[in-house]
Amino acid sequence: MDPFSYFDAVVLGIVEGLTEFLPVSSTGHLTIAEKILGKQVDSDAVTAFTAVIQMGAIAAVLLYFWSDIWRIAKAWTAGLVKPEYRGTADHRMGWYIIVGSIPIAVVGFAAKDFIKGDLRSLWVVAAALIAWSAVMIYAEKQGRQDRGEDALTLRDALVMGLVQCIALVPGVSRSGATISAGLIQGLDRVAATRMAFFLGIPALTAAGLYELKDVSGIGVGPTIVGTAVAFVVAYVSVAWLLKFVAHHSIGKFVPYRVGLGVVLLVLLATNVMSAT
């Protein structure tokens, strides 16, 4: 096993909380941070720790959007037995989240060994950080951004859910992928970002619960601390991002993504840092 200290847990919790919902790739940043901390980034224990502390970030989203989530859940449940609820926006949103979450559930489970193994390389992280930046710029330039959340459709949710699968590649960024897909579909930034948050709840929760089986060797204490730190930092990050995207392009994150990717490539090419 590859044990984590409380210091490791705090550092990784901060990294997770800061980056989970920003379009910069939390998995990519956690992989880099774990490597700097001297961890074997492709080990089962390290991969499990990464997935479990993400649940702290998910808890932050649940708290931040609690009123929305409760309203959607009630409307969706009521709509199963009461026809008058089936045309409401909240009932439809419940179905959108469910349908949009199916692709990553299927792909994530089918490719879990590949994701936890071959993709856990800093070469992959560096390449994905740079490559997906081009998609983010394209989405901002080509997306009409003239549709709000009230105009969201099942097709939007399914497309965003399909593109979310690409974020299984470390360095792409789950929020960067889903927000970009929403923008290309014509959604405005706030609508795309909120939907990205909603789609992230089932995906990250399922991943965290699945990986719990591999966390026992790390220690309960560091796992709890890392998750708690991720929760606090992510709550602040979510609030900030929603305000930011209301007035700024997600392209603002591109220089950082490309810069980090280039630095990583140089460090790897000169053997200053190993890929796994």
N, C-alpha and C positions, 0 to 999 in steps of 0.2 A: 504493500500500500504506500501511498504517497501522502503522508499526514500534513495537515494545515495547522499552523499556529494561529493564535488569536490575531496577531498582527497581519498575517496573510488574509484572514477572514475580513478584517476591517478594510484593508486595501482593495480586495476584490469586490467587497460590498459597495464601496464608493464607486469603483469603475462600472460595476453593473448598474447601479442606480443612475449614474450620469448618462450612460450610453444606451440603455435598453430602448428608449423611445426616441432618441435623437437619430437622424439618418446617417449614422457613422459606424454602425455595426458593433453591438455589445459583445458578440461572440469573438469578433476579431480583436477587440480591445482586451477582453479577458484572456484570450490566448496569448497576446503579447505580454500582459501583466503577469500571467502565470509563468511564462518563460523567464522573465526578468527575476521572478521570485525563486527560480531554480526548479520548477516543476516539470515533469514529463507530460507535455500537453496532450498527448494522445492516449494516456492511461485511462482506464475505466473510472477510477476514483476521481481524477481531476475533471473529466467530462461530466461525471455525476454531480460534483460539487457546483460546477458552472450552471447546470440545469436547475438544481434545487434552489440556489440563491436567487434565481430569476423569479421564483415565486414571491419573493419580497416585493419585487417590482410590480408583479401582477396584483398583489394585495393593495399596493398604492393606487393602481388604476381602479380597482374595485371600490375603494373608499372615495376616490375623487369623483367617479361617475356613479356613485351608489344610487342616487335618485333616478337617474336615467335607466340604469340596469334593472332596478326594482320595477319601474314603470313598464319597461319592455317585457320583463319576465311575466308580470301579471297579465298584460294584454295578450301575449302569446299563449299563455296557459288558458286564459278565458276563451280565446278564439278557437281552441280545440273543441269546445262544447257549445259555445254561443256564437252563432253566425254573425251577429251584429258587430263583433269585435274584429272580424277577419279583414275588413277593409281599412282598418286604422293604421296609421304610420308605425305605431309601436309594435303592433302584431306583425306587420310586414318586416320590420327591422329584426324581430326575433328570428324569422325564417332566413333573412339575409345572413345573419351571423352564423346560423347553423349550416346553411348551404356553403357559405364562404369558407367554413372551417374544414369541410370534408376533404378537399384536395391535400392539404398539408398533413392531415391525419393519415391518409393513405400513403402518400409519398414518404413521409417521415418514418412510418413504421416499416415500409418495404425497404427503404435504403438506410436504416439505422446503423448497420455495421459499417457501411461506406462512409457515412457522415461522421461517425465517431472515430474512424480510422484514417483513411487516405486524405480526407478533407481537413483534418486537424494539422495543417501545415502552414507555417508562416509565408511560404511561397504563395499558397492559395489566398491567404488573407491579403497580401500585398497586391496581387493581381486583381482580386475582386474589388478592393477599395478603389483602385484606379478605374477599372472597367465600368463599374456601375455608376460612377460619377457622370459618365457620358449620358447614361440613360436619364439621370436626374435632370441634367441640363435640357435634354430633349423634351422631357415631360413638362418642364416649365415653359419652354418656348412654344411647344405645339398644342398643349392643353388649352381648351377654351376657357376653362374655369368659370363657367357661367351657370353652373347647377349647384344648388345648395343641398343640404341633407334631405330636405323634403322631396327632392327629385331623384333620390337614390332608387335604383332598380335592382332586381335580382341579378341581372346581367352584370351590373357594376360589382356586386358582391362576389359573384363567381369569378370574374376576371381578377379582382384583387386577391381572392383566395388562391387562384392558380399561380399568380405571380409571387405570392407569399412563399410558395415552395422554393423559389430560386434563392430565398434568403437562408435556406438550409446550408448554403455555401458560406462559410465564415468570411466576413469582409463585405458582403453585399449590403446587409442591414435589413432586418425585417420591416422596420418602419419606412426606410428608404425605398424598399421595393413596393410595398403596398400603397404608400402615398403617391409614388410615381405612377403606379397603375391607375389610381383614382384620378389624378390630374389628366392623364392621357384620355381617360373616359369622359373628361369634361367637367368633373367635379371641382369645386373651389377648394383651396388649401385646407380650410377649417373642416369642411365636410369629409375630405379625403383623410385628414389626420384623425378625426374622431372615429371613422370607420376602421382605420388601421389599428387604433387602440382596442376597439371592440373585437376585431378579429384576432388580436394578440392574446386575449384572455383565455379562450379555449386551447389555443396552440401551446402557449407557454405553460399553462397549468398541467396539461397532459404530459408534456415533456418532463416537467419537474417531478410529477408523481411517478412516472415510469422509472426515473433514475434514482428514486429513493432507495431502491434495493442495493445500490452500490456505494452508499454514503457511510455505512456503518463503520468502516475502517478509518474514516477521517476523524470522527469524533462529533458527538452531538453538540458540544459547546461552540466550537468554531462555526459549525453549520448554522446554528441559531443566530450567532452574532453576525455572520455574513448576510444572512437573510434579513435581519432587522435593520442593518445599516443600508442595505439595498432598498428597503421599503421607504425609509425616511428620505434618502437622496432622490429616489425615483418620484416620490410625490411632488417634490419641488420641481423636478425636471419636467414632469407632465404639465404642471401649471404654467411653467415658463414657455414650453414649446407651443402650447395652444395660443398663447398671446403673441408669440414670435411669428408663427405662420399666418396670422391674420394680416400682417403687414409686410412680411418679408418672404422672398423666394427660398425654397429649400436648396437652391443653387449656392446659397451663402456657405453651405457646409462643404462644397466641392473642393475649394483650395486646401482645406485641412485634410480631407480624405486623400487627395492626390499627393499632398506633401508627405503624409504619413506613409502612404504606399511606396513612394520613391525612397524615403529613408530606410524603410524595411528592406527593399530590394538591394540597396547598397550594403547594408549590414549583412545580409545573407550572402551576397556575392563575394564579399571580402572575408567571409567566415568569422566575422565578429560575433555573429549570432547564428545558432543552428535552427533549422526549420521545425524540429519537433522536440 
